[in-house]
Amino acid sequence: MINYNTIKRACYIILAILNVSILSAQQSNLSLEKIFSSNDFSLERSKTLKWFEGGNSYTTLVPSIENERYYDIIKTDTKTGKQSILIPAKWLIPEGKGDPLPIENYIWSTDKNKVLLFTNSSRVWRYNTKGDYWVLHLKTKKLVKLGGEKAKSSSLMFAKFSPDGNKVGYVREHNIYVESLTDGKITALTTDGTDKIINGTFDWAYEEEFSCRDGFKWSPDGSKIAYWRINASKIKDFLMMNTTDSIYSYTIPVQYPKAGEKPSEAKIGVVDAASGESTIWMKLSGDASNQYIPRMIWNPDSKSLLVQHINRAQNHNKVTHCNVSDGNTNVIYEDKETAWLEAVDDFKYLNDRSTFTWVSEKSGWKALYFVTDGKENQVSPTDSDMINIELIDEKNGWLYYMASPENATQRYLYRIKLDKKGIPERLSPKDQLGTHKYDIAPNAKFAKHTYSKSGLPPTTDIISLPDHEVIKTLVTNKKLKNQIETIDRNPQEFFKITLDDNTSLDAYMIKPIGFDPSKKYPVLFHVYGEPWSQTVLDSWGNSNYLWHTMLSQEGYIIMSIDNRGTPAPKGREWRKCVYGQIGVLSSSDQAQGTKKIIEMFDFVDPDRIGIWGWSGGGSMTLNALFRYPEIYKMGMSVAPVADQRLYDNIYQERYSGIPQLMPESYKKGSPITYAKNLKGNLLLVHGTGDDNVHYQNTEVLVNELIKHNKIFSMMSYPNRSHGIYEGENTSRHLREILTNYLKTNL
């Protein structure tokens, strides 16, 4: 007798198996829609964590238990994981309103009795640094908006408590104010702020190239404020054109000093925080229009400042001691270079109040020094690069720092005794090859740790130190990892290329699915190549990795090479040998590396070599295509600097020299000089609203290509910035353009 239910059940099982097989087949192939228009590959990021009580606990914003649309501020015991609500969302409801403030950031007062809340932010060039600030008094639950009646919405910047927590200083419309939290009195410390006179913050170039945004500091005793004053009155405006947001077009002026133009004039003033009277200006030596002041710190005694004072060529950094009572100064330490110097971020006083920290490459390796009375003592190892400092634990005598002596594509946490007794100790687990990032608690007992590697999305944990044991996992990215596992893909293989002069270059490749070494494959190189970043990194590569993997599924080999001049931990000579030949030595390394790859791998088709890059990588793409047309048959250049004279003075003069003194560096390094050599297929892509690398670069290159009767393709994105992401569907559309061009021309 036939059991129809059994047959029916069996059919359902067969159909389920077929559906799973179909689904698996569908998921094994990537598409631009999946990568850029769905949530299939969205990355989960850990919430902002603020260490509390020295690191024994930390605070985070979490969805409220009463309404998940709003946020409570939670304290978590680092060791036990026990949680308590410090500030419930209902405390954040302004008087007369029904909903809590949507908090974007917060700052605790020193005594933890008050919290400063940042909300309603707006973008200033790169980041949302303007907004509204509120203060919550925890004892009374009183919530007060700062700025007074005259303050426009989203107009306050960089608000911070005074050391005693009774006042808040902030910048509004290029002036500095102090607001009393006891009586609400607002005192203007500066009154001359305009679009050209900038107090307490910075102009475009300082922000972009020195990462200078917050431009004032309370003295440790709270009696004074030291601040930057930028005079940009001599800086010319570059006018960008907006033709899409209104019936009539209008211009957007950007204070932008091109290479060859003098910098804006900067100076440091110290003003009484109570009265705002009698700013004392620090009497720094030299011509204010031919130098930079990128860093400044208070001495713990509140009587003096240390200022980094860099010449325009950026190869001589003077540490200047400034007496704040009369402005008198004297240089107490100097660092010089034949190439360039970076502003030193790891710049602070130690507990003895007479020693400060310094980072230099003078030994041939990037290292930490302690400087006392002009005498320096090297702390980090003498035979390898320290990438950056994570923590100086003076109490227990340890330096925690990032390094990777054996592999420049990876990053690990090390520690070494401050007295240099003993050898460096690697704390990152030996079985976790790849890239590690840390936020170490002030007490050095705990850290927020993020780990990823090529093809593996990041995991974030709270760990104990120095044993590196996981206490709590904050982010697993399990969903994304599961999605990645369904993809039909080959691993990102890392290898080295040795040039004829024995220079060793790091590289990677992703081979096509069903790779057959007896066949010939087209190769697409991804390039950057300038001193700002590397491309050959053993870390999670976000959408670039997914797109490159998609292209490998369609039969392309994806490769990348890091040339000399990229910021790899390979010593000073590796990084700085490109001085004065940006675009020259770097593109030569890329071309020689490509030739070696053709010799190394029979499966590389020498007649189908393409290259693509963005920003500096866009420039490198042009240099490769124009200088080495016999190698590269196709290039896709996004937002390139076509003529180095058109980029900003801080960045370009740092690496290429001052154009009036080194004109050949600019001529030889600029792709436009060699545009006449174009033979292959070129796609230019640029946003017309790019305030960083101006659309002007593409337009002048277009004119040069027309002049030489060169045929090319071009895509302009109206009113998009350097990242070309604004507007619905823009990111996907850009990759559709690149993918289609690649398939058509390689």
Secondary structure as UniProt FT lines:
FT   HELIX           4..28
FT   HELIX           32..36
FT   TURN            40..41
FT   STRAND          49..52
FT   HELIX           53..55
FT   STRAND          57..63
FT   TURN            68..69
FT   STRAND          71..77
FT   TURN            78..80
FT   STRAND          83..87
FT   HELIX           89..92
FT   TURN            95..96
FT   STRAND          105..108
FT   TURN            110..111
FT   STRAND          114..124
FT   TURN            125..126
FT   STRAND          127..137
FT   TURN            138..141
FT   STRAND          142..145
FT   TURN            149..150
FT   TURN            153..154
FT   STRAND          156..161
FT   TURN            163..164
FT   STRAND          167..172
FT   TURN            173..174
FT   STRAND          175..180
FT   TURN            181..183
FT   STRAND          186..188
FT   STRAND          197..199
FT   HELIX           204..210
FT   STRAND          216..218
FT   TURN            220..221
FT   STRAND          224..231
FT   TURN            233..234
FT   STRAND          237..242
FT   STRAND          250..255
FT   TURN            259..260
FT   STRAND          265..272
FT   TURN            273..275
FT   STRAND          280..281
FT   HELIX           288..290
FT   STRAND          291..298
FT   TURN            300..301
FT   STRAND          304..311
FT   TURN            312..313
FT   STRAND          316..323
FT   TURN            324..326
FT   STRAND          329..336
FT   TURN            351..352
FT   STRAND          355..360
FT   TURN            362..363
FT   STRAND          367..372
FT   TURN            373..374
FT   STRAND          375..378
FT   STRAND          388..393
FT   TURN            394..397
FT   STRAND          398..403
FT   TURN            408..409
FT   STRAND          411..417
FT   TURN            418..419
FT   STRAND          425..426
FT   TURN            430..431
FT   STRAND          435..440
FT   TURN            442..443
FT   STRAND          446..453
FT   TURN            454..455
FT   STRAND          456..464
FT   TURN            465..467
FT   STRAND          470..475
FT   HELIX           478..486
FT   STRAND          492..498
FT   TURN            500..501
FT   STRAND          504..510
FT   TURN            513..514
FT   TURN            517..518
FT   STRAND          521..526
FT   TURN            531..532
FT   HELIX           542..553
FT   TURN            554..555
FT   STRAND          557..562
FT   TURN            564..565
FT   HELIX           572..576
FT   TURN            577..580
FT   TURN            582..584
FT   HELIX           585..600
FT   TURN            602..603
FT   STRAND          604..614
FT   HELIX           616..627
FT   TURN            629..631
FT   STRAND          634..638
FT   HELIX           644..646
FT   HELIX           649..656
FT   TURN            659..661
FT   HELIX           663..669
FT   HELIX           671..677
FT   STRAND          681..687
FT   TURN            688..689
FT   HELIX           696..707
FT   TURN            708..709
FT   STRAND          713..717
FT   TURN            718..719
FT   TURN            722..723
FT   TURN            728..729
FT   HELIX           730..745
//
